[in-house]
Amino acid sequence: MATALPLLATAVSGDPLAIAAVVAAQHGPWIAVALAWPLVARVDRRTVVGLVHTMRALAVAYLGVHAMAGTETIFKIQLVALVVGLGEALSGTVEDEAADSRLSTRGMWGVALVGMPLGGVLYEVFVAVPFLMDVLFFALAALFALFVPRPFTTVAARQKVRLAPGTGPVALVALAAAAGRSAVLGVLVLFAIHDLDLGAPAFGLVLAGLAAATAVGGWVAPETGSALGLKAGFAVAALVSGAALVTAARVADVDRPWTAVLALGIAWATATTGTVLLRALLPAAAGRPVTGGALRAFHVVEWVGVCAGALAGGLIARDRGVVDAVQLAAGAWAVAAVAVTAVRRRAVSADADDGANNLLDAA
């Protein structure tokens, strides 16, 4: 789905804003879920997961049938992206409750090594195939939810969704960073297909490579934070990410497409390094662990940045071209690098974390 949905949007519409809106629609539901989770928390998680995967199976079946008939429209694609994104937000939040990072790690490796390349290959075979295949995958996921041996519900505290005192500057930095990353993500398919002249299978490989770069960025974040400190480490990572985006835009050439892809990989890796360091700064700025409503508020700010950045990238690409949109996204990272200097660290309570390394481990 991550590969085939933007490819289908590009085939249906040449409007960069409409294509970027698909990305915004897929990520927007995370905002609603973060705000309304206390209501969902009262429902058995097996029911939640089974229902959302069934819903996603029906949505992609609807789109697959229209793709077979040649009657797909950009509005239908955006609608399906919204439904799929709602399912991602609900099931992803349930996974986060499990407090087992191995679940998300294995899932991301599955997406990167199998799902994204396979999506490009299947799309090349026939446009409807990846969507019809996802009907099977989502239906199986809904079925597997029934195998969980016991029900699980909680009564989530109705905490106000608001930022913890002292974390406002961190949230603003996160907003700029998320916008800078998603401004490129919103038009990435146009950059790959039109500016680099890559096909659908190659686009799947590009996404897989960016996912691998994301993992590398997470791995080097602790060493970066230990060597440079959280604030300085984030600033350096943000500036390198912005410089890599400018490089990717300037070296974009259909004769040497993988040079630009390599620059994008560097941008993605360093962006992830900065994101991990920023997450470590959150409890450092608050002086205590950030959980519950305060953490949800921070996530809401990030998801607002993702949606706004994608739409901004689409607008810039519509007016000035996709290459300029990729290049100008570096400005958001420059803003984030400067804004992080306004973050003030507080002494973290002894029962929470005892140093920068522990904060990095938690992030």
N, C-alpha and C positions, 0 to 999 in steps of 0.2 A: 504494500500500500504506500509506503514512504517513497518508493521509486515511481510506481505507476500513476499515482494520483496527479503529481505535477506534470508528468509527461502527457497525460490525457488533457489536462487543462491547457497546456501549450498547443496541443493539436487542435483544440476547439476554439481558443481565443488567442489573438495576438496582442491583447491589451495587458501590459505588465501589471497594472493595478489590479485587474480582475484575477490574474494568476497569483499575485501576492495575497489577495484576499482569501484564496484557498488555504494558504499557510496560516493566516490570521484566524480563519474559521476553525481550523483544526486545533489551535492552541487556546482560543478564547474560552472554551468550557472549563479549563483549569481554574480560571478566576471564579466562576460560579461555584464550582465544587469546593474550592478553598473557603468560600464564604458560607456555604450551606452545609458543610460536612457534619455539624452536630445533628442535623435532621437525618442524614443518611446513616449516621452511626448507630441508630436504634434498630436498623434492619439487619437481619442475618447476612453475613458477608457472602455466604454461598449464593444466596438469592441475588445479591448485588452483582457479583461476578457473572453468574449464569445469565442474568437478565441483560447485562450490558453487552456480553458477547453475542447473545442471540440477536440483540438489536443491531449490532455491527454486521452480523451475517446477513440480515435482511437488507440493510442499507447498501452493502457492497453488491448483493444480488441484484438489487434494483438498478444500480449503476452498470453492472455487467450486462444486464439484459439490454439497456439502452445503448451501451457501447456496441453490442452485437448488431443492433438494428440501425446504428448510425444516427440515433436520435438524442445523443447526449448533448447537454448544453452546459455552459459555464455555471449557471445557477444551480443545476442539479449536482454538479461536481462540488460546488461550495456547500450545498446542503448535506451531501454525504460526508464531506470533510468535517462538518460540524458534528454530525452524529458519531463518526469515528473518534473525533477528539473528545467527545463526552465520555465515550467508553474508555478511552485511554486515561482520562482524568480520574474516573471512578475506580477502575481496576488498579491504576497506578497508586492511588492513595491507599487502597486496601493492601497492596504489596508493601508500601512504606510502613504500615502498621505492624507488619510481621517482624520488623527490626532485624532482618537478615539480609545484609547487603549482597549475599551470594545470589539471591533471586534476581535482583536487578542486573547484576553483573553478567549472569548467564544469559538473561534475556537480551541484553545489549549485544553480547557476542553473537547470539543467534541472529539478531537483526543484521549485524554488520557482515558476518561471514556467509550467511545463507539468504536471509530475506531480501536485502537490497540488491545484490547481484542477480538473484533469481527473478526478482521483479522486473529488472531491465531485460533479461533474456526472454521471459514469458511475454512481455509487452511487445518485443520484436517479433515473436511468433504470431501473435494476434492480439489486438488491443484489449479484447475482453478477457483474455485468459487469466491474467493475474487477479482480476476482481472475482472471477468465478472460482479460482483456487482459494482465495481468501474466504469465500463462503464456507468451504470445507474446514479451513483452519479455525475460523471463529466458532463454527458449530461444534467442533471437537473441544475447543476451549470451554464452551458452555457446558458440554457434557462432563468434562473432567471436574468441573466445579461441584458436581453432584457426588463425586467420590470422596470429598473431604468428610472425614468421619463424624464430625460433630458441628453443631451450629456455633456461631460466634457473633455476639453482639456486645456493644458497650453503650453506656449512656454518657456521651461526650459532654463535658462541661460547656455551658453556653458562655464561653469567654468572649469578650469583645475582641473583634479583629482589628487590632491597632498595634502600631509599632511600639516596641519597648523603648523606654526613655534612653536617649543617647544613640539610638541606631538610625535616626533619620538620615544623617550623611551617608551611612553605609547603603541605605535603601536607594538614595539618589544615585550613587555610583552604580549600584546594581541595575537601576533603570536605564542608565546610559549604556552600560555594557550589554545588556540584553537587547537594546534597540540596535546597537552597532552590529551585533551578531545576526539578528534576524533580518536586518535590512538586506544583507547578502543572501540569507536563506530564502527570502521571499522571491528573489529573482534568479536564484542559482540555476534553475532548470533552463532559463533563457540564456544565461551566460554560457552554460555547457553546450546547449544545442545550437544556438545561433552564433555566438562569438567564438567558440572553440570548435564548432562543427563536430561534436561528438554524437554518437548514436545512443539509442536507449540502453543497450548493454553497457556501454562505456559510462553512461550517466550512473547506472547502478554501481559500477566500480568506483566512481568518484565518491558517491555517498558512503560506500564501504570504507574507502580510504580516509574520509573525514571522520568516520566513527572510530577507526583505529587511531587517528591523530588525537581524538578526544581522550582515548584511553591513555595514550602516551603523556598528554598534558596533565592528566590526573596523577600519573605515577611520579612525574618530576616535581610536582607542586610542593611536597614536603621538603625536598632538598633546596628548592628555590626559596621557600619561606625561611628555612633555617639559615641559609647563607645571606639573604638580603633583608630579612624581616618581612612582616606581613604587608605593610603599606608600601615599602619600596619594591618588594617583589611583585605586588600587584601592578604598580605603576610601570615597571619595566615590562612585564608581560603584556599589559595593555598597549604600550607604545610599539612593541615588537609585532603584536597582532595587527595594529593599524598599519604599520609599515609593510607588513606582508600583504595586506589587502591592496594597498596602493601598487605594490609590485605585481600582484596577480592581474590587476587591471591594465597595467602598462605593458606587460609582456604577453597579453592575450593575443594569440595568433593561431589561425587554423592550421598552420604548418608545424607549429610546436605547441600543441595544446597542453601537454603534460607539464610543461614548465609553469604555466599558470596554475595548474592543479596542485603542483608541489608547493607553490606559494600559498594557496588556499589551505593546504594541510598544515603549514607552519602557523597560519593565522588561527586555525581551529585549535591546534595544540596549545598555543600560548594563551588563547582565550580561555580554554579550560583551566589552565594553570592559574590564571587570574581569578576565575570564578571560585576555585577551591580556596585560594587565599582570602578572597572576599568573604566567603562563608565562615572562615576562621576569624575574621575581623568582627563578625556580628556579635558573638558572645563577649569578645574583648571590649567592644564599644559599650555593651550593656552592663558589663561587670558581673554577669551571671549567665547561666544557660538560658537560651531563648527557645521557648517551647509554646505549645498551645496556640492561643489567638495571636500572640506576637509573632510567632513563626509563620502562621498562615498569612498575616498581614505582609510580611516580607516577601513571601511567595507571590502574593497578589501583585505587589509592585513589580516583581520580575516578569510575571506573565503579561501585565499591562505593557511593559517594555517590549516584550516579544511581539505582541500584536501590533502595537504602534510602530515599531521598527519595520515590520514586514510591510505594512501599508505605506510607510514613508519611502521605503525602498522602491515599491511599485510606482509611487507618484514620481519620484526622481527619474526612474527608468522610463516612464511614459514621456516626461518632458525633455530629458537630456540623454537618454540612452542607458542601456544596462551597464556598460563599462563605467560610466560616471557614477552610477548608483553604487557599484562595488567600491569604487575609489573613495567616494564621499562618506561611505560608512566608517572609514577610518577616523573621521572627525568625532564620532561618538566615543570611540576608544580614547582619543586625545582628551576629550572632556572628562571621561572617567578617570584617566591618569592624573589630571589636575585636581579633580574633585576629591580624590581619596586623601589628599593632604588635609582636608577639613575633618577627617575622622579622628576622634580623640579616644584613646584607649583608657579604660578604667582597670583598676586592680580587680582581677577575677577572684571570687571567693574561694577559699581553700577547699571547700567541699565540691567545687565544680571542676575546675581545671587548674593545673599548677604550672602552666607555661605555654609558650608558643607551640611547642611540639604537640602537646596534648590537644590544643585547639585545632591544629592541622589534622591530627588523627581523627578527631570528631568530624571535621568538615569532609 
